[in-house]
Amino acid sequence: MRNYIKDLRKQHQLSQENLADLVNVSRQTIISIEKGRYNPSLPLAIRIAQSFGTHVENVFEIEEGD
């Protein structure tokens, strides 16, 4: 799964720590998601999308073969 968290964070001028605080996870979790090493649960994906004021589909994209 591909994600656009890093791009959205920069657009919203949020650090990894800021985003982590907003969605109630550790900074390491945000790092792992951004690098594609961890796919978030659906509730977490929704909280991340809501923190950017957008839909989950605008943050996460399923790649072919996933």
Secondary structure, DSSP 8 states (H G I E B T S, - for coil): -EE-HHHHHHHTT--HHHHHHHHTS-HHHHHHHHTTS----HHHHHHHHHHTTS-GGGTEE--TT-
